[in-house]
Amino acid sequence: MSKPLALLFASLSLACLIAAGASLSYFRTGWALFFLLASFAVTGAGMALKRRLQRK
């Protein structure tokens, strides 16, 4: 995986975690859960893409 692509996935995951923290500070647990799950999804997609690119 190229470094800019890895940086993109890391940045998106970090942004989701920051948004989850901000949601918790405003007592919006539904949004916090959504952003937490989005962070897991972005991280999983990045790992899946890395694995797929390594096989080729």
DRENNUKOL-193597 format. One line per 8 residues: number of its first residue (from 1); their letters; for each residue x, y, z of N, C-alpha, C, CB. Coordinates in Angstrom, 2 decimals, padded with zeros to 5 digits, always signed. Glycine has a CB too. Example, Ala and Ser with C-alpha at 12.3 -4.5 7.8 and 13.67 -1.06 7.14 Angstrom:
BEGIN
1	AS	+013.19:-005.69:+007.80:+012.30:-004.50:+007.80:+013.20:-003.30:+007.80:+011.31:-004.47:+009.05 ~ +012.85:-002.25:+007.08:+013.67:-001.06:+007.14:+012.90:+000.03:+007.87:+014.08:-000.60:+005.72
***
This chain:
BEGIN
1	MSKPLALL	+000.85:-001.16:+000.00:+000.00:+000.00:+000.00:+000.90:+001.24:+000.00:-000.97:-000.01:+001.22 ~ +000.53:+002.20:-000.81:+001.34:+003.42:-000.88:+001.18:+004.23:+000.41:+000.93:+004.26:-002.11 ~ +002.18:+005.03:+000.68:+002.15:+005.81:+001.91:+001.02:+006.85:+001.95:+003.47:+006.51:+002.10 ~ +000.73:+007.53:+000.84:-000.41:+008.47:+000.90:-001.74:+007.78:+001.17:-000.50:+009.24:-000.40 ~ -001.92:+006.59:+000.63:-003.16:+005.85:+000.86:-003.25:+005.39:+002.32:-003.25:+004.64:-000.08 ~ -002.14:+004.93:+002.86:-002.12:+004.53:+004.27:-002.39:+005.73:+005.17:-000.77:+003.87:+004.63 ~ -001.82:+006.88:+004.80:-002.07:+008.10:+005.57:-003.54:+008.51:+005.51:-001.18:+009.24:+005.06 ~ -004.16:+008.33:+004.36:-005.58:+008.64:+004.21:-006.43:+007.79:+005.14:-006.02:+008.45:+002.75
9	FASLSLAC	-006.19:+006.47:+005.15:-006.97:+005.59:+006.02:-006.72:+005.90:+007.49:-006.63:+004.13:+005.73 ~ -005.47:+006.18:+007.86:-005.17:+006.52:+009.25:-005.84:+007.83:+009.64:-003.65:+006.61:+009.46 ~ -005.82:+008.80:+008.76:-006.43:+010.10:+009.05:-007.95:+009.98:+009.19:-006.08:+011.11:+007.96 ~ -008.57:+009.21:+008.32:-010.02:+009.02:+008.41:-010.42:+008.31:+009.70:-010.52:+008.22:+007.21 ~ -009.64:+007.31:+010.07:-009.93:+006.59:+011.31:-009.75:+007.50:+012.52:-009.03:+005.36:+011.43 ~ -008.69:+008.30:+012.51:-008.45:+009.23:+013.61:-009.55:+010.29:+013.68:-007.09:+009.90:+013.44 ~ -010.00:+010.77:+012.54:-011.08:+011.76:+012.52:-012.37:+011.17:+013.10:-011.33:+012.26:+011.09 ~ -012.64:+009.92:+012.80:-013.83:+009.26:+013.36:-013.72:+009.14:+014.88:-014.03:+007.88:+012.73
17	LIAAGASL	-012.53:+008.80:+015.37:-012.36:+008.68:+016.82:-012.46:+010.03:+017.51:-011.02:+008.03:+017.14 ~ -011.94:+011.07:+016.88:-012.08:+012.42:+017.45:-013.54:+012.84:+017.47:-011.24:+013.45:+016.64 ~ -014.26:+012.53:+016.40:-015.69:+012.86:+016.34:-016.47:+012.08:+017.41:-016.25:+012.55:+014.94 ~ -016.05:+010.84:+017.66:-016.72:+010.06:+018.72:-016.48:+010.70:+020.08:-016.22:+008.59:+018.72 ~ -015.27:+011.16:+020.32:-014.98:+011.83:+021.58:-015.75:+013.13:+021.73:-013.50:+012.11:+021.69 ~ -015.85:+013.88:+020.65:-016.62:+015.13:+020.70:-018.09:+014.83:+020.93:-016.44:+015.93:+019.38 ~ -018.60:+013.78:+020.33:-020.00:+013.40:+020.53:-020.27:+013.03:+021.98:-020.37:+012.23:+019.61 ~ -019.32:+012.33:+022.58:-019.49:+011.97:+023.99:-019.46:+013.21:+024.88:-018.40:+010.99:+024.43
25	SYFRTGWA	-018.64:+014.19:+024.52:-018.58:+015.39:+025.35:-019.88:+016.19:+025.28:-017.40:+016.27:+024.92 ~ -020.62:+016.04:+024.18:-021.92:+016.71:+024.05:-023.07:+015.78:+024.44:-022.11:+017.21:+022.62 ~ -022.75:+014.64:+025.06:-023.74:+013.68:+025.53:-024.61:+013.13:+024.41:-024.60:+014.31:+026.59 ~ -024.03:+012.91:+023.26:-024.72:+012.31:+022.11:-024.18:+010.90:+021.92:-024.54:+013.18:+020.81 ~ -024.67:+009.96:+022.71:-024.12:+008.61:+022.68:-024.41:+007.88:+021.37:-024.66:+007.81:+023.83 ~ -025.53:+008.20:+020.74:-025.85:+007.56:+019.46:-024.83:+007.92:+018.39:-027.24:+007.97:+018.99 ~ -024.49:+009.20:+018.32:-023.48:+009.63:+017.35:-022.11:+009.07:+017.70:-023.43:+011.16:+017.29 ~ -021.81:+008.99:+018.99:-020.51:+008.44:+019.41:-020.39:+006.99:+018.97:-020.35:+008.56:+020.94
33	LFFLLASF	-021.45:+006.23:+019.14:-021.44:+004.83:+018.71:-021.29:+004.73:+017.20:-022.73:+004.12:+019.17 ~ -021.99:+005.60:+016.48:-021.88:+005.61:+015.02:-020.44:+005.88:+014.58:-022.83:+006.67:+014.43 ~ -019.81:+006.90:+015.16:-018.44:+007.23:+014.76:-017.44:+006.15:+015.19:-018.04:+008.57:+015.34 ~ -017.70:+005.50:+016.31:-016.84:+004.40:+016.74:-016.91:+003.25:+015.75:-017.22:+003.93:+018.15 ~ -018.12:+002.90:+015.34:-018.28:+001.83:+014.35:-017.71:+002.24:+012.99:-019.77:+001.47:+014.21 ~ -017.84:+003.50:+012.64:-017.25:+003.99:+011.38:-015.73:+003.88:+011.43:-017.67:+005.45:+011.11 ~ -015.15:+004.14:+012.58:-013.70:+004.02:+012.73:-013.25:+002.57:+012.53:-013.25:+004.53:+014.12 ~ -014.00:+001.64:+013.12:-013.68:+000.22:+012.92:-013.83:-000.17:+011.45:-014.60:-000.66:+013.79
41	AVTGAGMA	-014.84:+000.35:+010.79:-015.07:+000.03:+009.38:-013.94:+000.57:+008.50:-016.42:+000.60:+008.91 ~ -013.51:+001.80:+008.77:-012.42:+002.40:+007.98:-011.12:+001.62:+008.20:-012.23:+003.89:+008.35 ~ -010.84:+001.28:+009.45:-009.63:+000.51:+009.76:-009.67:-000.86:+009.09:-009.47:+000.36:+011.29 ~ -010.81:-001.52:+009.16:-010.95:-002.83:+008.51:-010.82:-002.74:+007.01:-012.28:-003.45:+008.87 ~ -011.38:-001.70:+006.41:-011.26:-001.53:+004.96:-009.81:-001.30:+004.57:-012.13:-000.37:+004.47 ~ -009.08:-000.53:+005.37:-007.67:-000.30:+005.09:-006.85:-001.58:+005.18:-007.10:+000.73:+006.04 ~ -007.13:-002.40:+006.18:-006.41:-003.67:+006.32:-006.75:-004.62:+005.19:-006.73:-004.32:+007.67 ~ -008.02:-004.66:+004.80:-008.44:-005.54:+003.70:-007.78:-005.11:+002.38:-009.97:-005.52:+003.55
49	LKRRLQRK	-007.73:-003.80:+002.16:-007.09:-003.31:+000.94:-005.59:-003.61:+000.94:-007.31:-001.80:+000.80 ~ -004.95:-003.46:+002.08:-003.52:-003.76:+002.17:-003.27:-005.24:+001.87:-002.97:-003.40:+003.57 ~ -004.09:-006.11:+002.45:-003.93:-007.54:+002.22:-004.16:-007.88:+000.75:-004.90:-008.34:+003.11 ~ -005.17:-007.26:+000.14:-005.48:-007.53:-001.27:-004.34:-007.05:-002.17:-006.80:-006.85:-001.67 ~ -003.76:-005.91:-001.85:-002.66:-005.40:-002.68:-001.38:-006.21:-002.50:-002.39:-003.93:-002.34 ~ -001.17:-006.81:-001.32:+000.01:-007.63:-001.10:-000.08:-008.95:-001.85:+000.19:-007.88:+000.38 ~ -001.27:-009.47:-002.07:-001.42:-010.73:-002.79:-001.08:-010.63:-004.25:-002.82:-011.24:-002.65 ~ -001.24:-009.43:-004.82:-000.98:-009.25:-006.25:+000.48:-009.08:-006.55:-001.73:-008.07:-006.79
***
